């Protein structure tokens, strides 16, 4: 059956502000099919499996002459058969044998891959002739032209064999004697922990025997079945950049085992800028990207509020606001003063003390106040103001808005002789 590859879809950004936004994606993980199955059920002989000695990466071999390397035994395991490793050698000390299958499985950065296998161990050597012995699954990887080996070592007796350069042993525990035991290991995170590598290529998988022989008994069996590399899910992240810039900024990658969605907040964006963004997904088959989408951060505008004349009142509502924000500017007169209006650039903007508007540009507002009776607006109420009020009441002069507010001393909405008499 054909494998179904994962998918990732970039969704529109939400919660876009001046310096922040939330990047969204929808993804599926596809089938959890095997990447490549080097198990004995698919490769029961020399056509696919090769005899190989286990060597340390410092060049020293850990095996002696091989006289018998691979056999097949039926009637065991989940799939009805198993592999058997056997050797005869006269070499003492650390010796080993492996069957290997060469692979070429590229693991992109962070893509989760699982190593899965069943193991059954049985040997026919007198334990007194072996000081240390165990079986292993060895994964050979390559990164940057350098080879590394990670060994999941099942110890039955004694100590682990010594590590060497670019060779790491994981103590996989005792699988039991003549009992099938299933194991799954997070290969990607194990490689990261052992070698600091987040991307690599699996070049071989080996089933191995290691032992420190003290006597010359010639025969040992180690029995294995169903070794495979599996997808361990996917990792998803987002990439974004300002329009016209070459470099993508990448968010942290998050691992998922099942289908889902992801929303990642990002900050530190430039106000009033256009950004491109895309979702990305890595799995054991490669890296895929969702389509690129675009969003624009909100522009930031400044609202300034001032008072005229100085000390005549108190104003509020000034500050920095993003485009589309609703702002209310407020004006409160100090004792003895009256509010007149809001102006901007010398033109009247609003006539009540509370001015609500939507920010679409910088604003420079001035709240005007007057003293009742100060019709000539010189800051002093005197006989000259009384004369102007009389003239206005008789229709002999035309007053500005500020003058009318000052002349209407009794606040009845009209300028009459009574206002002049009140001042006088």
C-alpha positions in Angstrom: 0.0 0.0 0.0 1.4 3.4 -0.9 2.3 5.7 1.9 0.4 8.8 2.5 2.7 11.7 3.0 2.1 14.4 5.6 0.6 17.7 4.6 0.9 21.2 6.0 -1.3 24.2 5.2 -0.4 27.8 6.0 -3.4 29.6 7.5 -3.9 33.4 7.7 -2.2 35.2 10.6 -4.5 36.3 13.4 -4.2 38.8 16.2 -2.0 41.1 14.1 -0.9 44.2 16.0 1.9 46.7 15.5 4.7 44.4 16.7 3.1 41.0 17.1 1.0 38.4 15.3 -0.1 34.8 15.6 1.0 32.4 12.8 -1.3 29.5 12.1 -1.1 26.2 10.4 -3.1 23.0 9.8 -1.3 19.7 9.3 -1.7 15.9 8.9 0.9 13.4 9.8 0.1 10.8 7.1 0.7 7.1 7.5 2.9 5.7 10.2 4.3 3.4 7.5 7.9 2.1 7.8 10.5 4.3 6.3 12.5 1.2 5.3 12.3 -2.2 6.9 15.6 -3.9 7.3 13.9 -6.7 9.2 14.5 -10.4 8.4 11.0 -10.8 7.1 12.0 -8.7 4.0 15.6 -9.8 3.7 16.2 -13.4 4.6 19.5 -13.9 3.0 22.7 -12.7 1.3 20.7 -10.8 -1.4 19.8 -8.1 1.0 21.9 -8.8 4.1 25.6 -8.8 4.2 28.0 -10.2 6.8 29.9 -7.4 8.5 32.3 -7.2 11.4 31.7 -4.6 14.1 34.5 -2.1 14.0 35.2 0.8 16.2 35.5 4.1 14.5 39.1 4.5 15.7 39.9 1.7 13.3 40.3 -1.2 15.7 38.3 -4.2 14.8 36.1 -6.0 17.3 35.8 -9.3 15.4 37.8 -12.3 14.5 37.6 -14.6 11.4 34.0 -15.4 10.5 33.2 -19.0 9.5 29.4 -18.8 9.6 27.5 -15.6 9.7 23.8 -15.9 9.0 21.0 -18.4 9.2 17.2 -18.6 9.1 15.1 -20.3 11.7 11.3 -20.7 11.3 8.6 -21.0 13.9 9.5 -18.0 16.0 8.6 -14.4 16.3 5.6 -12.3 15.3 6.0 -13.1 11.6 6.9 -16.8 11.9 10.6 -16.7 11.5 13.7 -15.1 12.8 17.3 -14.4 12.0 20.1 -16.2 13.7 23.7 -15.0 14.0 26.4 -17.6 14.5 30.2 -17.6 14.4 33.2 -19.8 15.0 36.5 -18.2 15.8 39.7 -18.8 17.8 40.1 -15.1 18.7 40.1 -14.3 22.4 39.1 -10.9 23.9 36.4 -8.7 22.4 35.0 -10.2 19.3 31.8 -9.6 17.4 29.8 -10.3 14.3 27.0 -8.4 12.6 24.6 -8.8 9.7 24.0 -5.4 8.1 21.7 -3.8 5.6 22.9 -0.6 3.8 20.4 2.2 3.8 20.1 5.7 2.6 17.4 7.3 4.8 17.7 11.1 5.2 16.4 12.5 8.4 15.8 16.3 8.2 16.4 18.5 11.1 14.3 17.5 14.1 12.2 14.9 12.2 11.3 12.2 14.6 12.3 8.6 13.6 11.7 5.5 15.8 13.9 2.4 15.8 11.7 -0.6 16.5 12.6 -4.3 16.9 11.9 -7.6 18.6 14.8 -9.4 20.2 15.2 -13.0 21.6 18.6 -14.0 22.9 19.9 -17.6 23.3 23.5 -18.8 23.3 25.2 -22.1 23.5 28.6 -21.1 25.0 29.6 -21.9 28.5 29.2 -18.7 30.5 32.5 -19.3 32.3 34.3 -18.8 29.0 32.7 -15.3 28.4 33.4 -12.5 30.8 31.2 -9.9 29.0 28.6 -10.5 26.4 25.5 -9.0 24.8 23.6 -8.3 21.6 23.0 -5.0 19.9 21.2 -3.1 17.1 23.7 -0.7 15.6 22.6 2.3 13.6 25.2 3.9 11.4 24.6 7.5 10.5 26.4 10.1 8.5 26.4 13.9 8.9 28.8 16.4 7.2 30.8 13.5 5.7 31.5 12.0 9.1 30.3 8.6 10.2 28.8 7.9 13.6 27.5 4.8 15.3 24.8 4.4 17.9 24.5 1.0 19.5 21.5 -0.2 21.5 23.3 -2.8 23.6 21.4 -5.6 25.4 23.8 -6.8 28.1 23.5 -10.3 29.4 26.7 -10.4 31.4 29.5 -8.1 32.4 30.2 -4.6 31.3 29.6 -2.7 28.1 32.4 -2.7 25.5 34.5 0.5 25.5 33.3 3.5 23.6 35.4 5.0 20.9 35.4 8.2 18.9 31.9 8.9 17.3 30.6 5.6 18.8 28.0 5.7 21.5 26.4 2.9 23.5 22.9 3.0 24.9 22.4 0.4 27.7 19.2 -1.1 26.3 18.7 -3.5 29.2 18.4 -7.3 29.5 15.7 -8.6 27.1 15.4 -11.8 28.9 16.4 -15.4 28.0 14.6 -17.1 25.2 11.8 -14.6 25.3 10.6 -12.2 22.6 10.8 -8.6 23.8 9.7 -5.6 21.8 11.7 -2.3 21.9 11.1 1.1 20.4 13.8 3.9 20.7 13.5 7.6 19.8 16.4 7.5 17.3 16.3 11.2 16.5 16.5 12.4 20.1 19.1 9.7 20.9 21.3 10.9 18.1 20.9 14.5 19.2 21.8 13.5 22.8 24.8 11.3 21.8 26.4 13.4 19.0 24.6 16.8 19.0 23.2 16.2 15.5 19.7 17.3 14.5 19.9 16.2 10.9 21.6 13.1 9.5 21.4 10.2 7.1 21.0 6.6 8.2 23.5 4.6 6.2 23.2 1.1 7.8 21.5 -1.0 10.4 23.3 -3.9 11.9 22.3 -6.8 14.2 25.3 -7.7 16.2 26.9 -9.9 18.8 29.7 -8.6 21.1 31.5 -10.7 23.7 34.7 -10.7 25.6 35.8 -14.3 25.1 38.0 -16.1 27.7 37.6 -19.6 26.3 37.4 -21.2 22.9 33.9 -22.7 22.7 33.0 -22.1 19.1 29.2 -21.5 18.8 26.8 -18.8 19.9 23.3 -17.9 18.7 21.7 -14.5 19.0 18.2 -14.4 17.6 16.4 -11.3 16.2 13.2 -10.4 14.3 11.4 -7.4 12.8 13.9 -4.6 12.9 12.5 -1.4 11.3 12.7 2.4 11.1 9.4 4.1 11.6 8.2 7.6 11.4 7.8 9.0 14.9 5.4 11.8 13.9 6.2 15.2 12.5 7.6 18.5 13.7 6.0 21.8 12.7 7.3 25.3 12.8 6.7 28.7 11.1 9.0 30.9 9.1 8.4 34.6 8.4 10.3 37.6 7.0 9.6 41.2 5.9 8.7 41.5 2.3 11.8 42.0 0.2 14.2 40.6 2.8 16.0 37.3 2.0 16.3 35.7 5.4 13.5 33.8 7.1 13.1 33.9 10.9 12.1 30.4 12.2 10.0 29.7 15.3 10.7 26.7 17.5 9.8 23.3 16.1 7.2 21.3 18.0 6.7 17.6 17.6 3.2 16.1 17.0 2.1 12.4 16.8 -1.3 13.1 15.3 -3.1 15.5 13.0 -3.8 19.0 14.3 -3.2 22.7 14.1 -0.6 25.0 15.5 -0.8 28.7 16.5 2.5 30.4 17.3 2.7 34.0 18.6 5.6 36.0 17.3 6.8 39.4 18.6 9.3 42.0 17.8 7.8 42.9 14.4 8.1 46.3 12.8 5.0 48.5 12.9 3.5 49.3 9.5 5.5 46.6 7.7 4.4 43.8 5.3 5.5 40.2 6.2 5.5 36.9 4.3 5.0 33.8 6.3 4.7 30.0 5.7 4.3 26.9 7.8 6.9 24.1 7.6 6.8 20.4 8.5 9.6 17.9 8.8 9.2 14.2 8.8 11.4 11.2 8.0 10.8 11.7 4.3 11.9 15.3 4.1 10.7 18.9 4.8 7.6 20.4 3.2 6.3 24.0 3.3 2.8 25.4 3.1 2.0 28.2 0.8 3.3 31.7 1.5 0.8 34.2 2.8 1.1 37.8 3.6 0.1 40.1 6.5 0.7 43.7 7.4 1.5 44.9 10.9 -0.5 47.8 12.1 1.0 51.3 11.9 1.5 53.3 15.1 0.3 56.9 15.2 0.8 59.6 17.9 -2.1 61.5 19.4 -1.0 64.7 21.1 -3.4 66.7 23.3 -2.5 70.2 24.5 -4.2 73.0 26.4 -4.8 76.7 25.5 -4.2 78.9 27.3 -1.8 77.0 29.6 -3.0 76.0 33.0 -6.6 76.6 32.0 -7.6 72.9 32.0 -6.5 69.3 32.0 -6.6 67.0 28.9 -6.3 63.2 28.5 -6.2 60.6 25.8 -2.8 61.4 24.2 -0.3 58.6 23.4 0.8 56.1 20.7 -2.0 54.0 19.1 -2.2 51.5 16.3 -4.2 52.1 13.2 -7.9 51.7 13.7 -7.8 52.2 17.5 -10.8 54.1 19.0 -9.5 57.0 21.2 -11.4 59.4 23.4 -9.7 62.8 24.1 -11.0 64.5 27.2 -10.8 68.1 28.4 -11.6 69.3 31.9 -11.5 73.0 32.8 -9.7 74.2 35.8 -11.6 76.3 38.4 -13.1 79.5 36.8 -12.7 78.3 33.2 -15.1 77.0 30.6 -14.4 74.6 27.7 -14.7 76.0 24.2 -13.7 73.4 21.6 -11.0 71.2 20.2 -8.9 72.5 17.3 -6.3 70.9 15.0 -4.0 72.9 12.8 -6.1 76.1 13.7 -9.4 74.5 12.4 -12.2 73.4 14.7 -12.1 69.6 15.2 -14.9 69.1 17.9 -17.2 71.1 20.1 -17.6 69.0 23.2 -15.2 68.2 25.9 -15.2 64.5 25.1 -13.9 63.8 21.6 -14.0 60.2 20.3 -12.4 59.3 17.0 -10.7 56.4 15.2 -6.9 56.8 14.8 -5.8 56.7 11.1 -3.0 59.3 11.3 -1.0 61.4 13.7 -3.2 63.9 15.6 -2.3 67.2 17.2 -5.3 68.4 19.2 -5.7 71.6 21.3 -8.4 72.0 23.9 -9.4 75.7 24.3 -10.7 77.2 27.5 -11.9 80.7 28.4 -12.6 82.8 31.5 -16.3 83.8 31.6 -16.5 87.5 30.8 -13.0 87.7 29.2 -14.4 88.4 25.7 -11.2 90.0 24.3 -9.3 86.9 25.5 -6.5 88.8 27.1 -6.8 86.8 30.3 -8.3 89.7 32.3 -12.0 90.6 32.8 -12.4 94.4 32.8 -14.4 97.3 31.4 -13.3 96.6 27.9 -14.9 93.2 28.1 -18.2 94.8 29.3 -18.2 97.2 26.4 -17.8 94.3 23.9 -20.6 92.3 25.5 -22.9 95.4 25.2 -22.0 95.8 21.5 -22.6 92.1 20.9 -25.9 92.2 22.6 -27.0 95.1 20.4 -25.7 93.2 17.3 -23.0 95.8 16.6 -20.1 93.2 16.6 -19.7 89.6 15.6 -18.0 87.3 18.2 -16.0 84.2 17.6 -17.0 80.9 19.3 -14.5 81.5 22.1 -15.8 85.0 22.6 -19.4 83.9 22.6 -18.7 81.3 25.3 -16.9 84.0 27.3 -19.6 86.6 26.7 -22.5 84.3 27.8 -21.6 84.8 31.4 -24.9 83.5 32.8 -24.7 80.4 30.6 -28.2 80.8 29.2 -27.1 80.2 25.6 -27.4 83.9 24.4 -25.4 87.0 24.8 -27.5 89.8 26.3 -27.2 93.0 28.3 -27.7 90.9 31.4 -24.3 89.2 30.8 -22.7 92.7 30.7 -24.4 93.7 33.9 -23.2 90.4 35.5 -19.6 91.2 34.7 -20.0 94.9 35.7 
